[in-house]
Amino acid sequence: MVGEMVLGSSALTPVVTVDRNSSQPLHLQVYRSLRNAIAIGVLRPGQRVPSSRAMSTELNVSRITILEAYEQLLAEGYFKSRKGAGTFVSGSLPEYLSQVRRPSNGRSQGASGPRPVAKRALQFPTEPATAWRGGLGAFAVHQPAFEEFPYAIWSRLVTHHSKDPSARAIHCIDPLGSRRFREAICEYLRTARAVQCEPEQVMIVSGSQQALQIAANVLLDPGDAVWMEEPGYRLARNVFAAAGSRLIPVPVDDEGLNVEAGIARSAQARAAYVTPSHQYPLGSAMSAGRRLQLLNWAQRYGAWIIEDDYDSEYRFESAPISSLQGLDNNARVIYIGTFSKVLFASLRLGYMVIPPDLVERFIAVRYAIDIFPPYLFQEVIADFMRQGHFARHIRRMRQLYSQRRKVLVEQLREAFGGAFQLRGAEAGMHLTVTLPPDFDDVAIAGKAAEHGLWLWPLSGSYVTKEVRTGFILGYGNVAAQAIPGAVEKMRAVISSV
């Protein structure tokens, strides 16, 4: 049976016990212990149980004792035997077990309501199990073209470092991360993003969320105001809200964050979180003028800028604009990047470039969270970058995404004409379709998921009442030839709701 859970005998030792001083026969003690383990849910239907030989060794009893207990459980329907596969907990248990009351969903028996948690835990919004969450179908956001990843090269590098006799990936415990990896990142950032950095300033993290968490703990006190793009990245808002920050929504237009509006709303905010390369979700790039305005504001008021360089690798209609950090002469910018969209999200690897005088503070907070990041894949990506595979992969993906983007834009315009507005198609791996205000993007997204379409509602990116409806459409993981059919499905769903 593929994918079944096999339980080792040692895992049952705390549950299955024998008392040699008891008058009760040993086989009966084993039988009752196993039956009770099934009744309370320690052993679940379909679970494979240890062999009689393994169980007898673990409990230090004869194999005949275990066989007698197993035979009794088989006779009563608790166990099922499969020839050549072993013994399993029965999928259809005796009737009386359905009457056994067990706590569920984390509540103890007799609980009358939710148990109290810390107030700060309530600042983390719960994530609804929406139909479009986690989909890998057409238009899923944040998903790259998995089929184009150089798996053979990657596998070779993973194998090499898994067998590395120097065991560098095992013994390194630097809280900043692998030195080789940080050197490779610096080399890439200096040339591709004009970032000013040395390896000593780079901290490896498990994605941008952890970077934001560490930065919030270092830079912000509870109650400090933080500028947030409106609309903006919901998960970033959650991090700052959980840190006790006072969120200041600042509108975004075609030039990016409106700095003048931010100053009018909270000139003395402690920090600003921005995605200047490809604003999420509207897709605008922050203009050079706005970048200088933002840097001047930070210097004047002693504020911090947290630059999430989201989607900076892919720009299709013009040359990439240098990072904010590269324009900063006063060390007011914390620069964040990730490998999630260039390689794949399950890597959970990103990085921060920290002003030199703050590195020790960031390390101190890092120690309080997870001490240091896992090293194996850091060494793998370091070689992936040093050997030129990373740059080649980006070039190939830029061409591929440009083609997919072109097809998607053409198909959307053909299907909807000028009824809907397209934004953010000049860069990145997603674009945004804005709808007339009478359209319910949440209802449409739910319906679309039934047809294999993953349309992320734009309205969820807003916190103010000035909400616009629409969809964030990812095109990284949808083949060009599949786009026309997906757009036609989308048109049909919108027409039917």
C-alpha positions in Angstrom: 0.0 0.0 0.0 1.7 3.2 -1.2 2.0 6.0 1.4 0.8 4.1 4.4 2.2 4.9 7.8 4.5 2.3 9.4 4.7 2.5 13.2 8.0 1.3 14.8 7.8 -0.9 17.9 9.6 1.7 19.9 6.9 4.2 19.2 4.4 1.9 21.1 6.6 1.2 24.1 5.0 3.9 26.3 1.5 2.6 25.4 2.1 -1.2 25.3 3.5 -2.3 28.7 3.8 -5.6 30.6 4.0 -6.1 34.3 5.7 -9.4 35.1 4.6 -9.2 38.7 0.9 -9.2 37.7 -1.2 -12.3 37.9 -2.6 -11.4 34.4 -1.0 -13.4 31.6 1.5 -11.4 29.5 -0.3 -12.0 26.2 -3.5 -10.6 27.7 -1.6 -7.5 28.9 -0.3 -6.9 25.4 -3.7 -7.5 23.9 -5.4 -5.0 26.3 -2.7 -2.4 25.8 -3.0 -2.5 22.0 -6.8 -2.5 22.1 -6.7 0.6 24.4 -4.2 2.2 22.0 -6.8 1.8 19.2 -9.6 3.1 21.4 -7.9 6.3 22.3 -6.6 7.0 18.8 -2.9 6.2 19.3 -3.3 3.5 16.7 -5.4 4.7 13.7 -7.3 2.7 11.1 -5.0 1.6 8.3 -1.8 2.0 10.3 0.7 -0.8 10.0 1.7 -2.3 13.4 5.1 -3.7 14.2 5.9 -7.3 13.4 5.6 -9.8 16.2 9.4 -10.3 16.1 10.1 -6.6 16.5 7.5 -6.2 19.3 8.7 -9.2 21.2 12.3 -7.8 21.1 11.1 -4.3 22.2 9.1 -5.7 25.2 11.6 -8.5 26.0 8.9 -11.2 25.9 8.6 -14.3 23.8 7.4 -14.1 20.2 4.6 -16.6 21.1 3.2 -14.0 23.6 2.9 -11.4 20.9 1.5 -13.8 18.4 -1.3 -14.8 20.9 -2.1 -11.1 21.5 -2.2 -10.4 17.7 -4.3 -13.5 17.0 -6.9 -12.3 19.6 -7.0 -8.8 18.0 -7.4 -10.4 14.5 -10.2 -12.6 15.7 -12.1 -9.6 17.2 -11.7 -7.4 14.2 -9.2 -4.9 15.5 -6.4 -6.0 13.2 -6.4 -7.1 9.6 -3.6 -9.2 8.0 -2.4 -8.7 4.5 -0.4 -11.4 2.9 3.1 -10.3 2.2 2.4 -6.8 3.6 2.0 -7.3 7.4 -0.6 -6.5 10.0 -2.7 -3.4 10.1 -5.3 -1.7 12.3 -8.7 -2.5 10.8 -10.4 0.1 8.7 -13.8 -1.1 10.1 -13.4 -1.4 13.9 -15.8 -3.1 16.3 -19.0 -1.2 17.0 -18.3 -0.3 20.6 -15.3 1.8 19.7 -17.7 4.4 18.1 -19.1 5.0 21.5 -15.7 5.9 23.0 -15.6 9.6 23.7 -12.3 11.3 22.8 -11.3 15.0 23.0 -11.3 16.6 19.5 -9.9 19.8 18.0 -7.8 20.5 21.0 -10.7 20.7 23.5 -10.8 18.7 26.7 -14.0 16.8 27.5 -16.6 19.0 29.0 -15.0 22.3 27.7 -17.8 24.8 27.1 -15.9 27.1 24.7 -12.5 28.2 23.3 -9.7 28.1 25.7 -8.0 31.5 26.4 -4.8 32.4 24.6 -2.4 35.3 24.9 -3.8 38.6 23.5 -0.8 38.9 21.1 -1.8 35.6 19.5 -5.1 37.2 18.5 -3.2 39.7 16.4 -2.4 37.0 13.9 -5.4 36.8 11.6 -6.6 33.2 11.0 -6.3 32.1 7.4 -9.6 30.9 5.9 -9.6 27.7 3.9 -10.6 29.4 0.7 -11.1 27.4 -2.5 -8.3 29.2 -4.3 -5.7 28.8 -1.6 -2.8 26.5 -2.4 -3.9 25.7 -5.9 -1.4 24.7 -8.6 -3.7 25.3 -11.5 -3.9 28.1 -14.0 -3.1 31.6 -12.6 -1.8 30.4 -9.2 0.2 33.3 -7.7 3.8 32.9 -6.6 4.4 29.6 -8.5 7.3 29.4 -11.0 7.6 27.1 -14.0 8.5 23.9 -12.1 8.8 21.9 -15.3 11.7 24.2 -16.5 13.8 23.8 -13.4 17.3 22.2 -14.0 16.6 19.2 -11.8 19.5 17.1 -13.0 22.0 19.8 -12.1 20.3 20.4 -8.8 20.3 16.7 -7.9 23.9 16.4 -8.7 24.8 19.3 -6.4 22.6 18.0 -3.6 24.2 14.6 -3.9 27.7 16.1 -3.9 27.1 18.1 -0.7 25.3 15.3 1.0 28.5 13.2 0.6 30.9 16.1 1.3 33.7 14.6 3.4 34.4 18.0 4.9 30.9 17.9 6.4 30.7 21.7 6.0 26.9 21.5 5.7 26.7 19.6 9.0 29.2 21.5 11.3 28.6 25.1 10.3 26.6 27.0 12.9 27.1 30.7 11.9 23.9 32.6 12.7 24.4 34.6 9.5 24.5 31.5 7.4 27.1 29.9 5.1 30.0 32.2 4.3 30.2 30.8 0.7 26.5 31.4 0.2 26.7 34.9 1.5 29.7 35.7 -0.8 27.8 34.4 -3.8 24.7 36.4 -2.9 26.8 39.6 -2.5 28.4 39.1 -5.9 25.0 38.6 -7.5 23.4 41.6 -5.7 26.2 44.0 -6.5 26.0 43.3 -10.3 22.3 42.6 -10.7 20.7 45.0 -8.2 23.5 47.6 -7.4 23.2 46.7 -3.7 26.0 47.9 -1.5 27.0 44.9 0.6 29.7 42.7 2.1 29.2 39.1 3.3 29.3 40.3 6.9 26.1 42.2 6.3 24.1 39.3 4.9 21.9 37.1 7.0 20.3 34.0 5.6 16.7 33.5 6.6 13.9 31.0 5.9 12.1 33.4 3.5 10.9 36.9 3.6 8.5 36.3 6.4 11.2 35.5 8.9 13.3 38.4 7.6 10.3 40.7 8.4 9.9 39.1 11.8 13.5 39.7 12.8 13.5 43.2 11.4 10.4 44.1 13.3 11.9 42.8 16.6 15.1 44.9 16.0 13.7 48.1 14.7 10.2 48.6 16.2 8.7 49.0 19.6 5.0 48.2 20.2 2.9 51.2 19.1 5.4 52.4 16.5 3.8 53.5 13.2 4.7 51.7 10.0 3.8 52.8 6.5 2.3 49.9 4.6 1.4 50.0 0.9 -2.3 50.1 0.2 -3.2 47.8 -1.4 -0.3 45.6 -0.2 1.1 42.3 0.9 -1.2 40.9 3.5 1.3 38.5 5.1 3.7 41.4 5.7 0.9 43.4 7.4 0.3 40.4 9.7 4.0 40.3 10.8 4.0 44.0 11.8 0.5 43.8 13.4 1.7 40.9 15.5 4.7 42.9 16.6 2.3 45.5 18.0 3.0 48.1 15.2 0.4 50.7 14.3 -0.2 50.2 10.5 -0.5 53.3 8.4 -2.0 52.5 4.9 -0.3 54.6 2.3 -1.9 54.7 -1.2 0.0 53.3 -4.2 -0.3 54.7 -7.8 1.6 54.1 -11.0 4.8 55.6 -9.5 4.6 53.3 -6.4 4.2 54.4 -2.8 2.8 58.0 -2.5 5.4 59.4 -0.2 3.6 62.8 0.2 0.5 60.9 1.3 2.5 59.0 3.8 4.0 62.1 5.3 0.6 63.7 5.6 -0.7 60.6 7.4 2.2 60.0 9.7 5.4 61.9 9.1 7.2 60.5 12.1 6.5 56.8 11.4 9.2 54.6 12.5 9.5 52.5 9.3 8.1 52.0 5.8 7.6 48.6 4.2 7.8 48.8 0.4 8.0 46.5 -2.7 9.5 49.0 -5.2 10.6 46.7 -8.0 7.2 45.2 -8.7 4.7 46.4 -6.2 2.5 43.7 -4.8 -0.2 43.4 -6.0 -0.7 46.2 -8.5 2.7 45.7 -10.2 3.9 49.3 -10.5 7.7 50.1 -10.2 8.5 52.9 -7.8 9.8 55.9 -9.9 13.3 57.3 -9.3 11.7 60.5 -7.9 9.6 58.6 -5.4 12.7 56.6 -4.3 14.6 59.7 -3.6 11.6 61.2 -1.7 11.4 58.1 0.4 15.1 58.1 1.2 15.0 61.8 2.1 12.0 61.2 4.4 13.8 58.3 6.2 17.0 60.4 6.7 15.1 63.5 7.9 12.9 61.6 10.5 15.3 58.8 11.4 13.0 56.2 10.0 13.8 52.8 8.5 12.9 51.5 5.0 12.3 47.8 4.7 12.8 47.0 1.0 11.3 43.7 -0.1 12.8 43.4 -3.6 10.0 41.3 -4.8 10.1 40.1 -8.4 13.2 42.2 -9.2 14.6 39.5 -11.5 12.0 39.7 -14.2 11.5 42.9 -16.2 10.3 42.8 -19.8 9.9 46.3 -21.2 12.7 48.3 -19.7 16.0 47.8 -17.8 15.7 47.0 -14.1 15.8 50.0 -11.7 18.6 49.9 -9.1 17.5 48.9 -5.6 16.6 51.5 -3.0 19.4 50.2 -0.9 21.9 51.0 -3.7 20.8 54.6 -3.7 20.9 54.9 0.1 23.9 56.9 1.4 22.7 56.9 5.1 22.3 53.2 5.9 18.5 53.5 6.5 17.5 50.5 4.3 17.1 46.9 5.3 17.1 44.9 2.0 15.2 41.6 1.7 15.4 39.0 -1.1 14.3 35.4 -1.6 14.8 32.4 -3.8 11.2 31.3 -3.7 10.1 32.6 -7.1 13.4 32.1 -8.9 13.9 28.5 -7.8 11.0 27.1 -5.8 9.1 28.2 -2.6 9.6 25.0 -0.6 13.3 25.9 -0.3 12.4 28.5 2.3 15.6 30.4 1.8 16.0 34.2 1.6 18.4 36.8 2.8 18.7 40.3 4.4 21.3 42.9 3.8 21.7 44.7 7.1 23.4 48.1 7.8 26.9 47.2 9.4 26.2 48.8 12.7 23.0 46.8 13.2 24.4 43.3 12.4 25.0 42.3 16.0 21.5 43.4 17.0 20.0 41.3 14.3 22.2 38.3 15.3 21.0 38.7 18.9 17.3 38.5 17.8 18.1 35.7 15.4 19.4 33.6 18.4 16.1 34.1 20.1 14.2 32.7 17.1 16.0 29.8 15.6 19.8 30.3 16.2 21.0 29.5 12.6 19.5 28.3 9.3 19.9 24.8 7.9 23.0 24.6 5.8 22.8 21.9 3.2 20.8 23.8 0.6 22.8 27.0 1.3 25.9 25.1 0.1 24.0 23.7 -2.9 22.7 27.1 -4.0 26.2 28.7 -3.4 27.6 26.3 -6.0 24.5 26.7 -8.2 25.3 30.4 -8.3 29.1 30.1 -8.6 28.9 27.7 -11.5 26.7 30.0 -13.5 23.5 27.9 -13.3 21.6 30.6 -11.4 22.2 33.3 -14.0 21.4 31.0 -16.9 18.2 29.9 -15.2 17.1 33.5 -14.7 17.8 34.3 -18.4 15.8 31.3 -19.6 12.9 32.1 -17.3 12.9 35.7 -18.3 12.3 34.7 -21.9 9.7 32.1 -20.9 7.7 34.4 -18.6 7.9 37.1 -21.2 6.2 34.8 -23.7 3.6 33.6 -21.3 2.9 37.2 -20.2 2.4 38.3 -23.8 -0.1 35.5 -24.5 -2.0 36.2 -21.4 -2.3 39.9 -22.1 -3.4 39.3 -25.6 -6.0 36.7 -24.5 -7.4 38.9 -21.7 -7.8 41.9 -24.1 -9.5 39.7 -26.7 -11.9 38.2 -24.1 -12.7 41.3 -22.1 -11.8 44.3 -24.3 -11.7 47.5 -22.3 -14.1 46.3 -19.7 -11.3 45.4 -17.3 -8.1 47.2 -16.6 -4.7 45.3 -16.7 -1.9 46.5 -14.4 1.6 45.4 -13.6 2.3 43.4 -16.8 5.7 45.0 -17.4 7.5 42.9 -14.8 7.4 39.9 -12.5 5.3 36.8 -12.7 1.8 38.2 -12.1 -0.4 40.9 -13.4 -3.6 42.4 -11.9 -7.0 42.6 -13.5 -9.3 45.2 -11.9 -13.0 44.8 -12.2 -15.9 47.3 -12.1 -17.0 47.9 -8.5 -20.2 45.8 -8.7 -18.3 42.6 -9.3 -17.7 40.3 -6.2 -14.2 39.0 -6.8 -14.4 36.6 -3.8 -17.5 34.9 -5.1 -16.0 34.6 -8.6 -12.8 33.2 -7.3 -14.7 30.5 -5.4 -16.6 29.5 -8.5 -13.5 29.6 -10.6 -11.7 27.1 -8.3 -14.3 24.5 -9.2 -13.0 24.8 -12.8 -9.3 24.5 -12.0 -8.7 28.3 -12.0 -6.9 29.9 -9.1 -7.9 33.6 -9.2 -6.6 35.5 -6.1 -9.1 38.2 -5.2 -7.6 41.7 -5.3 -10.0 43.0 -2.6 -8.2 41.0 0.1 -5.1 43.2 -0.3 -6.9 46.3 1.0 -7.4 47.4 4.6 -9.3 50.7 4.0 -12.8 51.1 2.7 -11.5 52.2 -0.7 -11.4 48.7 -1.9 -11.0 47.7 -5.6 -12.1 44.3 -6.8 -10.2 42.2 -9.3 -7.8 39.3 -9.5 -4.1 38.8 -9.1 -3.2 36.4 -12.0 0.1 34.4 -11.8 1.4 33.2 -15.2 4.6 31.6 -14.1 3.2 28.1 -13.8 0.8 28.0 -16.8 2.0 26.9 -20.2 1.5 29.4 -23.1 -0.7 26.9 -25.0 -2.9 26.4 -21.9 -3.6 30.2 -21.4 -6.3 30.7 -24.1 -8.4 27.9 -22.6 -7.9 29.1 -19.1 -8.9 32.7 -20.1 -12.0 31.3 -21.8 -12.9 29.5 -18.6 -12.4 32.7 -16.6 -14.6 34.6 -19.0 -17.4 32.0 -18.7 -17.2 32.0 -14.9 -17.3 35.8 -14.6 -20.3 35.8 -17.0 -22.2 33.2 -14.9 -21.8 34.8 -11.5 
